[in-house]
Amino acid sequence: MKLSRYLFTIVSLTLCMQIMAQSSDRDCIRMGNKYFRDGDYNKAETYYRKALDMNKSLEAFYNLGNAIIPQGKDSVAFEQYKKALEQIAETPEKKAYVYHNMGNLSYLTGRNLMKANSPDAMKSFEQAVDLYKSALRCNPADNETRYNLAMAQYMLKKNQQNQDQNQQNQNQNQDQNKDQDKKDQQKDKQDQGDNKQNQDKDQDKKDQQNKDQQNQQNQQNKDQQEKKQQQQPAEPQKPQMDDKTAEQLLNSAQQDEKAVQQKVQKAEKAYRQGLEKDW
C-alpha cells in the first residue's frame, strides 16, 4: 500500500518543478500543469506538446510522460522519459526524477506480468532495479527511491523463486509423466502378453474341441459300421464234428454202400434168371 501511494504521489509532486525556459514554452507548461491538476490529462498533454514544439526541454518531456500515464499509455510515457534523459539537466536531481518514474513504470509492468505468470516479469523487475539505482546515483539522499529499489529487489527475488518453483514443479510433472508413461507401457506390454496367453489358451481349447469332435465323429462312424454289420444276415455255419463222429459216419456210409451193392447184385441175379426163363 505504501508503494502504490508513493508512486502516485511522486507523479503529482514532480509537476510542481520550476520551469526554467523561454517564457512562451514555460507558459504552455504551466497551463499543462493546471489541466493536469484538474484531471484533464488530454488538454495537459496538448499543452506539453506545444511546449515541446517551442523548446525540447527535459521538463516538457518529463511532464508529457506524466500526463500520458493516466491515459493508460505506459509504453508511450516511457519513451517520453527516455527523451527527457537525452536533454540537458540543470541539476542531477531532475534526472533522478526521470529515472525514478521510469523505474515505477518498469516495476508496475513487472507486477502485472507476474500476476499473469509471464516469464517477462523478471526482465521488468531487473529493469526497475537498474533504473532506481540510476536515480540514487543522481540523488543518493532520495529515501523514497531507495524504498522502491528495495521493493523491486524483493519482487525480483520473489519472482525468481516462483520461476524456480514453477520449473521444479514442471520437472516433477515431467518426471511423473515419464513414470506414468513407463507404467502405461509396462501395462500395455503386460496386457499384450496376457492377450497372447489368452489367445493361446483359446486356440488350445479350440484345438481340443476340434479333436474331441473328431474323436466323437470317428466313434459314431465306428458304431454305425458295427451296427450295420450286425444287421446283415449271418452265413450258415457248417456243423463241426469230432473224429469219432466222422468215423461213425464213414462206417455208416460204407455199410450203406455195401447194402446197396447187395441189392444191386440181387436185382441183377433176378433179372438174369428172368431172361433165362424166357429163353
C-alpha positions as a Markdown table, in Angstrom:
| # | Residue | x | y | z |
|---|---|---|---|---|
| 1 | Met | 0.0 | 0.0 | 0.0 |
| 2 | Lys | 2.8 | 2.4 | 0.8 |
| 3 | Leu | 4.4 | 1.8 | -2.5 |
| 4 | Ser | 1.2 | 2.5 | -4.5 |
| 5 | Arg | 0.6 | 5.7 | -2.6 |
| 6 | Tyr | 4.2 | 6.8 | -3.1 |
| 7 | Leu | 4.1 | 6.1 | -6.9 |
| 8 | Phe | 1.1 | 8.3 | -7.5 |
| 9 | Thr | 2.3 | 11.0 | -5.1 |
| 10 | Ile | 5.7 | 11.3 | -6.9 |
| 11 | Val | 3.9 | 11.8 | -10.2 |
| 12 | Ser | 1.9 | 14.6 | -8.8 |
| 13 | Leu | 4.8 | 16.3 | -6.9 |
| 14 | Thr | 7.0 | 16.3 | -9.9 |
| 15 | Leu | 4.6 | 18.5 | -11.8 |
| 16 | Cys | 5.5 | 21.3 | -9.4 |
| 17 | Met | 9.1 | 21.6 | -10.6 |
| 18 | Gln | 10.2 | 25.1 | -11.5 |
| 19 | Ile | 10.3 | 25.5 | -15.3 |
| 20 | Met | 13.5 | 27.3 | -16.4 |
| 21 | Ala | 12.9 | 28.0 | -20.1 |
| 22 | Gln | 11.7 | 30.6 | -22.5 |
| 23 | Ser | 8.5 | 32.4 | -21.4 |
| 24 | Ser | 6.3 | 31.0 | -24.2 |
| 25 | Asp | 7.1 | 27.3 | -23.7 |
| 26 | Arg | 7.1 | 28.0 | -19.9 |
| 27 | Asp | 3.5 | 29.4 | -20.2 |
| 28 | Cys | 2.4 | 26.2 | -22.1 |
| 29 | Ile | 4.0 | 24.0 | -19.4 |
| 30 | Arg | 2.2 | 26.0 | -16.7 |
| 31 | Met | -1.1 | 25.6 | -18.5 |
| 32 | Gly | -0.4 | 21.9 | -18.9 |
| 33 | Asn | 0.3 | 21.6 | -15.2 |
| 34 | Lys | -3.0 | 23.4 | -14.4 |
| 35 | Tyr | -5.1 | 20.9 | -16.5 |
| 36 | Phe | -3.1 | 18.0 | -15.1 |
| 37 | Arg | -4.1 | 19.0 | -11.5 |
| 38 | Asp | -7.7 | 19.3 | -12.7 |
| 39 | Gly | -7.5 | 15.8 | -14.1 |
| 40 | Asp | -7.9 | 16.8 | -17.7 |
| 41 | Tyr | -4.9 | 14.8 | -19.0 |
| 42 | Asn | -5.8 | 15.2 | -22.7 |
| 43 | Lys | -5.5 | 19.0 | -22.5 |
| 44 | Ala | -2.5 | 18.8 | -20.3 |
| 45 | Glu | -0.8 | 16.6 | -23.0 |
| 46 | Thr | -1.8 | 19.1 | -25.7 |
| 47 | Tyr | 0.0 | 22.0 | -23.9 |
| 48 | Tyr | 3.0 | 19.9 | -23.1 |
| 49 | Arg | 3.4 | 19.1 | -26.8 |
| 50 | Lys | 3.0 | 22.7 | -27.7 |
| 51 | Ala | 5.8 | 23.5 | -25.2 |
| 52 | Leu | 8.0 | 20.8 | -26.9 |
| 53 | Asp | 7.3 | 22.4 | -30.3 |
| 54 | Met | 8.9 | 25.6 | -28.9 |
| 55 | Asn | 11.7 | 24.0 | -26.9 |
| 56 | Lys | 12.6 | 20.4 | -26.4 |
| 57 | Ser | 13.3 | 20.5 | -22.7 |
| 58 | Leu | 13.7 | 17.9 | -20.1 |
| 59 | Glu | 10.8 | 19.3 | -18.1 |
| 60 | Ala | 8.4 | 19.3 | -21.1 |
| 61 | Phe | 9.2 | 15.6 | -22.0 |
| 62 | Tyr | 9.0 | 14.6 | -18.4 |
| 63 | Asn | 5.6 | 16.3 | -17.7 |
| 64 | Leu | 4.3 | 14.9 | -21.0 |
| 65 | Gly | 5.1 | 11.4 | -19.8 |
| 66 | Asn | 3.3 | 12.1 | -16.6 |
| 67 | Ala | 0.2 | 13.2 | -18.5 |
| 68 | Ile | 0.2 | 10.1 | -20.7 |
| 69 | Ile | 0.4 | 7.6 | -17.9 |
| 70 | Pro | -3.2 | 8.2 | -16.6 |
| 71 | Gln | -4.4 | 7.6 | -20.1 |
| 72 | Gly | -3.1 | 4.0 | -20.0 |
| 73 | Lys | -0.3 | 4.5 | -22.4 |
| 74 | Asp | 2.6 | 3.5 | -20.3 |
| 75 | Ser | 4.9 | 2.5 | -23.1 |
| 76 | Val | 4.5 | 5.9 | -24.8 |
| 77 | Ala | 5.2 | 7.6 | -21.4 |
| 78 | Phe | 8.3 | 5.5 | -21.0 |
| 79 | Glu | 9.6 | 6.8 | -24.4 |
| 80 | Gln | 9.0 | 10.4 | -23.3 |
| 81 | Tyr | 11.1 | 9.8 | -20.2 |
| 82 | Lys | 13.9 | 8.4 | -22.3 |
| 83 | Lys | 13.8 | 11.5 | -24.5 |
| 84 | Ala | 13.9 | 13.6 | -21.3 |
| 85 | Leu | 17.1 | 12.0 | -20.3 |
| 86 | Glu | 18.7 | 13.0 | -23.6 |
| 87 | Gln | 18.2 | 16.6 | -22.7 |
| 88 | Ile | 20.5 | 18.8 | -20.6 |
| 89 | Ala | 19.5 | 18.8 | -17.0 |
| 90 | Glu | 20.2 | 21.8 | -14.8 |
| 91 | Thr | 20.7 | 19.5 | -11.7 |
| 92 | Pro | 21.2 | 15.8 | -11.2 |
| 93 | Glu | 18.1 | 15.7 | -9.1 |
| 94 | Lys | 15.9 | 16.4 | -12.2 |
| 95 | Lys | 17.3 | 13.3 | -13.9 |
| 96 | Ala | 16.8 | 11.4 | -10.7 |
| 97 | Tyr | 13.0 | 12.2 | -11.0 |
| 98 | Val | 13.0 | 10.8 | -14.6 |
| 99 | Tyr | 14.9 | 7.6 | -13.6 |
| 100 | His | 12.6 | 7.2 | -10.6 |
| 101 | Asn | 9.3 | 7.4 | -12.6 |
| 102 | Met | 10.8 | 5.1 | -15.3 |
| 103 | Gly | 11.6 | 2.7 | -12.5 |
| 104 | Asn | 8.0 | 2.9 | -11.3 |
| 105 | Leu | 6.7 | 2.1 | -14.8 |
| 106 | Ser | 9.0 | -0.9 | -15.1 |
| 107 | Tyr | 8.0 | -2.1 | -11.6 |
| 108 | Leu | 4.3 | -1.9 | -12.3 |
| 109 | Thr | 4.8 | -3.7 | -15.6 |
| 110 | Gly | 6.7 | -6.4 | -13.9 |
| 111 | Arg | 4.0 | -6.8 | -11.2 |
| 112 | Asn | 1.2 | -7.1 | -13.9 |
| 113 | Leu | 3.3 | -9.6 | -15.8 |
| 114 | Met | 3.9 | -11.6 | -12.6 |
| 115 | Lys | 0.2 | -11.8 | -12.0 |
| 116 | Ala | -0.2 | -13.2 | -15.5 |
| 117 | Asn | 2.6 | -15.7 | -14.8 |
| 118 | Ser | 4.6 | -14.3 | -17.7 |
| 119 | Pro | 8.3 | -15.0 | -17.8 |
| 120 | Asp | 8.9 | -11.4 | -18.9 |
| 121 | Ala | 8.2 | -10.2 | -15.4 |
| 122 | Met | 11.8 | -11.0 | -14.5 |
| 123 | Lys | 13.1 | -8.5 | -17.1 |
| 124 | Ser | 10.8 | -5.8 | -16.0 |
| 125 | Phe | 11.9 | -6.1 | -12.3 |
| 126 | Glu | 15.5 | -6.2 | -13.3 |
| 127 | Gln | 15.0 | -3.0 | -15.4 |
| 128 | Ala | 13.3 | -1.3 | -12.4 |
| 129 | Val | 16.2 | -2.2 | -10.1 |
| 130 | Asp | 18.7 | -0.7 | -12.6 |
| 131 | Leu | 16.6 | 2.5 | -13.0 |
| 132 | Tyr | 16.2 | 3.0 | -9.3 |
| 133 | Lys | 19.9 | 2.6 | -8.9 |
| 134 | Ser | 20.5 | 5.2 | -11.6 |
| 135 | Ala | 18.1 | 7.6 | -9.7 |
| 136 | Leu | 20.0 | 7.1 | -6.5 |
| 137 | Arg | 23.3 | 7.8 | -8.2 |
| 138 | Cys | 21.8 | 11.1 | -9.3 |
| 139 | Asn | 20.3 | 11.7 | -5.9 |
| 140 | Pro | 21.6 | 9.5 | -3.1 |
| 141 | Ala | 19.5 | 11.2 | -0.5 |
| 142 | Asp | 16.2 | 10.1 | -2.0 |
| 143 | Asn | 14.9 | 7.7 | 0.6 |
| 144 | Glu | 11.7 | 7.0 | -1.3 |
| 145 | Thr | 13.6 | 5.8 | -4.4 |
| 146 | Arg | 15.7 | 3.7 | -2.0 |
| 147 | Tyr | 12.5 | 2.2 | -0.7 |
| 148 | Asn | 11.2 | 1.5 | -4.2 |
| 149 | Leu | 14.6 | -0.1 | -5.0 |
| 150 | Ala | 14.2 | -2.5 | -2.0 |
| 151 | Met | 10.7 | -3.4 | -3.2 |
| 152 | Ala | 11.9 | -4.0 | -6.7 |
| 153 | Gln | 14.7 | -6.2 | -5.5 |
| 154 | Tyr | 12.2 | -8.1 | -3.3 |
| 155 | Met | 9.9 | -8.7 | -6.2 |
| 156 | Leu | 12.8 | -9.8 | -8.4 |
| 157 | Lys | 13.8 | -12.3 | -5.8 |
| 158 | Lys | 10.2 | -13.5 | -5.3 |
| 159 | Asn | 9.7 | -13.8 | -9.0 |
| 160 | Gln | 12.9 | -15.8 | -9.3 |
| 161 | Gln | 11.7 | -18.1 | -6.5 |
| 162 | Asn | 8.4 | -18.5 | -8.2 |
| 163 | Gln | 10.0 | -19.3 | -11.5 |
| 164 | Asp | 12.3 | -21.8 | -9.8 |
| 165 | Gln | 9.3 | -23.4 | -8.1 |
| 166 | Asn | 7.4 | -23.5 | -11.4 |
| 167 | Gln | 10.4 | -25.1 | -13.1 |
| 168 | Gln | 10.7 | -27.6 | -10.3 |
| 169 | Asn | 7.0 | -28.4 | -10.5 |
| 170 | Gln | 7.3 | -28.7 | -14.2 |
| 171 | Asn | 10.3 | -31.0 | -13.9 |
| 172 | Gln | 8.4 | -33.0 | -11.3 |
| 173 | Asn | 5.4 | -33.2 | -13.6 |
| 174 | Gln | 7.6 | -34.3 | -16.4 |
| 175 | Asp | 9.2 | -37.0 | -14.3 |
| 176 | Gln | 5.7 | -38.1 | -13.1 |
| 177 | Asn | 4.5 | -38.2 | -16.7 |
| 178 | Lys | 7.6 | -40.2 | -17.7 |
| 179 | Asp | 6.9 | -42.6 | -14.8 |
| 180 | Gln | 3.3 | -42.8 | -15.8 |
| 181 | Asp | 4.2 | -43.4 | -19.4 |
| 182 | Lys | 6.6 | -46.1 | -18.4 |
| 183 | Lys | 3.9 | -47.7 | -16.2 |
| 184 | Asp | 1.5 | -47.4 | -19.1 |
| 185 | Gln | 4.0 | -49.0 | -21.5 |
| 186 | Gln | 4.6 | -51.8 | -19.0 |
| 187 | Lys | 0.9 | -52.3 | -18.6 |
| 188 | Asp | 0.4 | -52.3 | -22.3 |
| 189 | Lys | 3.2 | -54.9 | -22.7 |
| 190 | Gln | 1.7 | -57.0 | -19.9 |
| 191 | Asp | -1.8 | -56.7 | -21.5 |
| 192 | Gln | -0.3 | -57.8 | -24.8 |
| 193 | Gly | 1.3 | -60.8 | -23.1 |
| 194 | Asp | -2.0 | -61.6 | -21.3 |
| 195 | Asn | -3.8 | -61.3 | -24.6 |
| 196 | Lys | -1.4 | -63.6 | -26.3 |
| 197 | Gln | -1.6 | -66.0 | -23.4 |
| 198 | Asn | -5.4 | -65.9 | -23.6 |
| 199 | Gln | -5.3 | -66.3 | -27.3 |
| 200 | Asp | -3.0 | -69.4 | -26.9 |
| 201 | Lys | -5.4 | -70.8 | -24.3 |
| 202 | Asp | -8.4 | -70.1 | -26.6 |
| 203 | Gln | -6.5 | -71.8 | -29.5 |
| 204 | Asp | -5.6 | -74.8 | -27.4 |
| 205 | Lys | -9.2 | -75.0 | -26.2 |
| 206 | Lys | -10.4 | -74.8 | -29.8 |
| 207 | Asp | -8.0 | -77.4 | -30.9 |
| 208 | Gln | -9.1 | -79.7 | -28.1 |
| 209 | Gln | -12.7 | -79.2 | -29.0 |
| 210 | Asn | -11.9 | -80.0 | -32.7 |
| 211 | Lys | -10.1 | -83.1 | -31.6 |
| 212 | Asp | -12.9 | -84.2 | -29.3 |
| 213 | Gln | -15.4 | -83.6 | -32.1 |
| 214 | Gln | -13.3 | -85.6 | -34.5 |
| 215 | Asn | -13.0 | -88.4 | -32.0 |
| 216 | Gln | -16.7 | -88.3 | -31.4 |
| 217 | Gln | -17.3 | -88.4 | -35.1 |
| 218 | Asn | -14.9 | -91.3 | -35.6 |
| 219 | Gln | -16.7 | -93.2 | -32.7 |
| 220 | Gln | -20.1 | -92.5 | -34.3 |
| 221 | Asn | -18.8 | -93.8 | -37.7 |
| 222 | Lys | -17.4 | -96.9 | -36.0 |
| 223 | Asp | -20.7 | -97.5 | -34.1 |
| 224 | Gln | -22.7 | -97.1 | -37.3 |
| 225 | Gln | -20.4 | -99.5 | -39.1 |
| 226 | Glu | -20.7 | -102.1 | -36.4 |
| 227 | Lys | -24.5 | -101.7 | -36.2 |
| 228 | Lys | -24.7 | -102.1 | -40.0 |
| 229 | Gln | -22.7 | -105.3 | -39.8 |
| 230 | Gln | -24.9 | -106.7 | -37.1 |
| 231 | Gln | -28.0 | -106.1 | -39.2 |
| 232 | Gln | -26.6 | -108.2 | -42.2 |
| 233 | Pro | -27.8 | -111.9 | -42.3 |
| 234 | Ala | -25.2 | -114.2 | -40.9 |
| 235 | Glu | -23.8 | -117.1 | -43.2 |
| 236 | Pro | -24.9 | -120.6 | -42.1 |
| 237 | Gln | -22.2 | -122.2 | -40.1 |
| 238 | Lys | -21.1 | -125.7 | -41.0 |
| 239 | Pro | -21.6 | -128.2 | -38.2 |
| 240 | Gln | -18.4 | -129.1 | -36.5 |
| 241 | Met | -17.7 | -132.8 | -35.8 |
| 242 | Asp | -15.0 | -134.6 | -33.9 |
| 243 | Asp | -13.0 | -137.7 | -35.1 |
| 244 | Lys | -15.3 | -140.2 | -33.6 |
| 245 | Thr | -18.4 | -138.8 | -35.2 |
| 246 | Ala | -16.6 | -138.7 | -38.5 |
| 247 | Glu | -15.6 | -142.3 | -38.2 |
| 248 | Gln | -19.1 | -143.4 | -37.3 |
| 249 | Leu | -20.4 | -141.5 | -40.4 |
| 250 | Leu | -17.8 | -143.2 | -42.5 |
| 251 | Asn | -18.7 | -146.7 | -41.3 |
| 252 | Ser | -22.4 | -145.9 | -41.8 |
| 253 | Ala | -21.7 | -144.8 | -45.3 |
| 254 | Gln | -19.7 | -147.9 | -46.0 |
| 255 | Gln | -22.5 | -150.2 | -44.7 |
| 256 | Asp | -25.0 | -148.3 | -46.7 |
| 257 | Glu | -22.8 | -148.7 | -49.8 |
| 258 | Lys | -22.5 | -152.5 | -49.0 |
| 259 | Ala | -26.2 | -152.9 | -48.7 |
| 260 | Val | -26.8 | -151.0 | -51.9 |
| 261 | Gln | -24.3 | -153.3 | -53.7 |
| 262 | Gln | -26.1 | -156.4 | -52.3 |
| 263 | Lys | -29.4 | -155.1 | -53.5 |
| 264 | Val | -27.9 | -154.4 | -57.0 |
| 265 | Gln | -26.5 | -157.8 | -57.2 |
| 266 | Lys | -29.7 | -159.4 | -56.1 |
| 267 | Ala | -31.6 | -157.4 | -58.7 |
| 268 | Glu | -29.2 | -158.4 | -61.4 |
| 269 | Lys | -29.5 | -162.0 | -60.5 |
| 270 | Ala | -33.2 | -161.9 | -60.6 |
| 271 | Tyr | -33.0 | -160.2 | -63.9 |
| 272 | Arg | -30.7 | -162.9 | -65.4 |
| 273 | Gln | -33.0 | -165.6 | -64.1 |
| 274 | Gly | -35.9 | -164.0 | -65.8 |
| 275 | Leu | -34.0 | -163.9 | -69.1 |
| 276 | Glu | -33.0 | -167.5 | -68.9 |
| 277 | Lys | -36.5 | -168.5 | -68.2 |
| 278 | Asp | -37.9 | -166.7 | -71.2 |
| 279 | Trp | -35.5 | -168.3 | -73.5 |
